[in-house]
Amino acid sequence: MKKIISLITLSFSLAVSVFSQTADEIIEKHLAAIGGKEKLMQLNSVVTEGNLSVQGLDIPIIISQQHNKGQRVEIAVMGMTGYIINTLTEGWTFLPFQGQAAPEAMPAEAVKEGADQLDLHSPLMNYKEKGHTVEYLGKEDFDGTECFKLKAILKGGAEATMFFDPASYYLIKQITKTKATGQEISQEQTFSSFTKQDGYVFPFSMTGMGPGGVVTVTKIEINKTLDGSLFTVPK
């Protein structure tokens, strides 16, 4: 009986080990596909320009990101410019075309969950050291592709279910769950038109930016020096 129990325990341990290695193997191949660990570690800032198509409108959008410091999404609508700013400790929204008269502070919960997204090197790189957990969920079809599926629970509390193309190891779909005022919010995004620039691979088409929104990227600048005032609210 003891031998049988030992064999069962050993088999379970091996199964867990293989399960874990499978998730780590997918992550390693994904990071290699989008530039490689060494290259990603050199990524300090990304400025993305493009157009957000939503509800028949074509809206200019600029996303400025600095590694582990801040992100600013700037949107111009009907002659008015609004923004969403996230930093490690604070966040604000100012969308005058939606009736906002002044910037509004984000709830502390939203700031905490958004902090992990400021990691330009990818939250998946060295995820254990960062306090995240990742679980392999097997395969699932997305748009005719049998994708590898990982579930990540980030240190800040956000949960992301990620779908990776088994041929390219690019992330082609992500479902993110966050909380706002105590309620869970689920957002689904898809990524396509992958393009290599300066040794990095970026999606040049993204869906899920607002209800039915599609972002088409027109320009990306890598490691541009950013003014710190981008991530602050004018007094």
C-alpha positions as CSV (number, residue, x, y, z in Angstrom):
1,M,0.0,0.0,0.0
2,K,2.8,2.4,0.9
3,K,4.4,1.7,-2.5
4,I,1.2,2.4,-4.3
5,I,0.7,5.7,-2.4
6,S,4.3,6.6,-3.2
7,L,3.8,5.9,-6.9
8,I,0.6,8.0,-6.9
9,T,2.4,10.9,-5.1
10,L,5.3,10.7,-7.5
11,S,3.0,10.6,-10.5
12,F,1.1,13.6,-9.2
13,S,4.4,15.5,-8.6
14,L,5.6,14.7,-12.1
15,A,2.2,15.8,-13.5
16,V,2.4,19.2,-11.7
17,S,6.0,19.6,-12.8
18,V,5.2,19.0,-16.5
19,F,2.1,21.3,-16.2
20,S,4.3,24.0,-14.8
21,Q,7.0,23.5,-17.3
22,T,4.5,23.7,-20.1
23,A,3.3,27.2,-19.0
24,D,6.9,28.3,-18.6
25,E,7.9,26.9,-22.0
26,I,5.0,28.9,-23.7
27,I,6.2,32.1,-21.9
28,E,9.8,31.5,-23.0
29,K,8.8,31.0,-26.6
30,H,6.4,34.0,-26.5
31,L,9.1,36.3,-25.1
32,A,11.6,35.1,-27.7
33,A,9.1,35.7,-30.5
34,I,8.4,39.4,-29.5
35,G,12.1,40.3,-29.2
36,G,13.8,38.1,-26.7
37,K,14.5,38.7,-23.0
38,E,17.7,40.7,-23.5
39,K,16.1,43.0,-26.0
40,L,13.0,43.5,-23.9
41,M,15.1,44.5,-20.9
42,Q,16.3,47.4,-22.9
43,L,12.8,48.7,-23.6
44,N,12.3,51.9,-21.6
45,S,9.5,53.8,-23.5
46,V,7.0,53.2,-26.3
47,V,5.0,55.9,-28.0
48,T,2.2,54.6,-30.2
49,E,0.1,56.7,-32.6
50,G,-2.9,55.5,-34.4
51,N,-6.6,55.8,-35.0
52,L,-9.5,54.5,-32.9
53,S,-12.5,53.6,-35.0
54,V,-15.6,53.4,-32.9
55,Q,-19.3,54.0,-33.7
56,G,-18.5,55.4,-37.1
57,L,-15.9,57.8,-35.8
58,D,-12.2,57.8,-36.7
59,I,-10.4,59.2,-33.6
60,P,-6.7,60.1,-33.3
61,I,-5.1,58.4,-30.3
62,I,-1.6,58.6,-28.8
63,I,-0.4,56.2,-26.1
64,S,2.8,57.2,-24.3
65,Q,4.3,54.6,-22.0
66,Q,7.4,54.6,-19.8
67,H,8.5,51.4,-18.1
68,N,7.3,51.1,-14.6
69,K,6.6,54.9,-14.4
70,G,3.5,55.8,-16.3
71,Q,1.1,55.6,-19.2
72,R,-0.9,58.4,-20.9
73,V,-3.6,57.7,-23.4
74,E,-4.5,60.9,-25.3
75,I,-7.7,61.1,-27.3
76,A,-8.9,63.9,-29.6
77,V,-12.7,64.1,-30.3
78,M,-14.7,67.0,-31.8
79,G,-11.9,69.5,-31.2
80,M,-11.5,68.5,-27.5
81,T,-8.6,66.5,-26.2
82,G,-8.9,64.1,-23.3
83,Y,-6.6,61.8,-21.5
84,I,-6.3,58.8,-19.2
85,I,-3.2,58.7,-17.0
86,N,-1.9,55.8,-15.0
87,T,1.2,55.8,-12.7
88,L,2.3,53.3,-10.0
89,T,0.6,55.3,-7.3
90,E,-2.0,57.5,-9.0
91,G,-4.4,57.8,-11.9
92,W,-6.7,60.3,-13.5
93,T,-9.2,60.6,-16.3
94,F,-10.2,63.7,-18.2
95,L,-12.7,63.2,-21.0
96,P,-14.4,66.5,-21.8
97,F,-16.3,65.1,-24.7
98,Q,-18.1,62.9,-22.2
99,G,-19.0,65.9,-20.0
100,Q,-16.1,65.9,-17.6
101,A,-15.3,69.5,-16.6
102,A,-12.0,68.6,-14.7
103,P,-9.7,65.6,-14.2
104,E,-11.0,63.0,-11.9
105,A,-8.8,60.7,-9.7
106,M,-9.1,57.0,-10.3
107,P,-10.1,54.7,-7.4
108,A,-7.2,53.3,-5.5
109,E,-8.2,49.7,-6.6
110,A,-8.0,50.7,-10.2
111,V,-4.6,52.3,-9.7
112,K,-3.3,49.2,-8.0
113,E,-4.5,46.8,-10.7
114,G,-3.2,49.1,-13.5
115,A,0.3,49.3,-12.0
116,D,1.3,45.9,-13.4
117,Q,0.4,47.0,-16.9
118,L,3.2,49.6,-16.7
119,D,5.8,46.8,-17.1
120,L,6.9,47.2,-20.7
121,H,9.3,44.2,-20.3
122,S,6.1,42.1,-20.0
123,P,4.5,40.9,-16.8
124,L,5.3,37.4,-17.9
125,M,9.0,37.9,-17.8
126,N,10.3,36.6,-14.5
127,Y,6.7,36.6,-13.3
128,K,7.4,34.6,-10.1
129,E,9.9,37.1,-8.9
130,K,7.3,39.9,-9.6
131,G,4.7,38.2,-7.5
132,H,2.4,37.0,-10.3
133,T,1.1,33.5,-10.8
134,V,0.6,31.8,-14.2
135,E,-1.4,28.6,-14.9
136,Y,-1.6,26.6,-18.1
137,L,-5.3,25.9,-19.1
138,G,-4.7,23.7,-22.1
139,K,-5.8,24.6,-25.6
140,E,-8.9,26.5,-26.9
141,D,-10.1,27.5,-30.3
142,F,-10.0,31.2,-31.3
143,D,-11.1,32.1,-34.8
144,G,-10.0,28.8,-36.1
145,T,-6.7,28.6,-34.3
146,E,-6.2,26.1,-31.5
147,C,-4.4,28.4,-29.1
148,F,-2.3,27.7,-26.0
149,K,-4.2,29.3,-23.1
150,L,-2.6,30.7,-20.0
151,K,-4.3,32.4,-17.0
152,A,-2.2,35.0,-15.1
153,I,-3.2,36.5,-11.8
154,L,-1.1,39.7,-11.4
155,K,0.2,41.0,-8.1
156,G,-2.1,44.0,-8.2
157,G,-5.2,41.8,-8.4
158,A,-6.0,41.9,-12.2
159,E,-6.6,38.6,-13.9
160,A,-5.7,37.9,-17.5
161,T,-6.6,34.9,-19.7
162,M,-4.2,34.9,-22.7
163,F,-4.4,33.0,-26.0
164,F,-1.2,32.3,-27.9
165,D,-0.9,31.3,-31.5
166,P,0.9,27.9,-31.5
167,A,2.8,28.8,-34.8
168,S,4.1,32.2,-33.9
169,Y,3.7,32.3,-30.1
170,Y,2.2,35.8,-30.4
171,L,-0.5,36.9,-28.0
172,I,-3.6,37.1,-30.2
173,K,-6.4,37.4,-27.6
174,Q,-6.7,38.5,-24.0
175,I,-9.6,38.6,-21.5
176,T,-8.8,40.9,-18.6
177,K,-10.9,41.0,-15.4
178,T,-10.5,43.9,-13.0
179,K,-12.7,45.4,-10.3
180,A,-14.2,48.9,-10.1
181,T,-16.3,50.1,-7.2
182,G,-16.6,46.5,-6.0
183,Q,-17.9,45.2,-9.4
184,E,-15.9,42.9,-11.7
185,I,-15.3,44.2,-15.2
186,S,-14.3,41.9,-18.1
187,Q,-12.6,43.3,-21.2
188,E,-11.8,41.2,-24.3
189,Q,-9.0,42.4,-26.7
190,T,-7.6,40.8,-29.8
191,F,-4.3,41.6,-31.5
192,S,-3.2,41.2,-35.1
193,S,-1.1,42.6,-38.0
194,F,2.1,41.9,-36.1
195,T,5.1,44.0,-37.3
196,K,8.7,43.9,-36.4
197,Q,10.3,47.3,-35.5
198,D,13.7,47.9,-34.0
199,G,14.0,44.3,-33.0
200,Y,10.6,44.2,-31.2
201,V,7.3,42.8,-32.5
202,F,4.1,44.8,-32.0
203,P,0.5,44.3,-33.0
204,F,-0.6,47.1,-35.4
205,S,-4.3,46.3,-35.0
206,M,-6.1,45.9,-31.7
207,T,-9.8,45.4,-30.9
208,G,-11.5,45.9,-27.6
209,M,-10.6,49.6,-27.1
210,G,-14.0,50.7,-25.8
211,P,-17.3,49.2,-27.0
212,G,-16.6,47.9,-30.5
213,G,-13.4,50.0,-30.8
214,V,-10.6,49.1,-33.2
215,V,-7.2,50.7,-33.0
216,T,-5.0,50.8,-36.2
217,V,-1.4,51.8,-35.4
218,T,0.2,54.2,-37.8
219,K,3.5,54.9,-35.9
220,I,5.6,53.5,-33.0
221,E,8.6,55.2,-31.5
222,I,10.9,53.2,-29.3
223,N,12.9,54.5,-26.3
224,K,12.0,58.1,-27.0
225,T,12.8,60.5,-24.1
226,L,9.5,61.4,-22.5
227,D,8.8,64.5,-20.4
228,G,7.7,63.4,-16.9
229,S,4.9,66.0,-17.0
230,L,3.1,63.6,-19.4
231,F,2.1,61.5,-16.4
232,T,1.0,64.4,-14.1
233,V,-2.2,66.5,-14.1
234,P,-1.7,70.3,-14.8
235,K,-2.2,72.3,-11.7
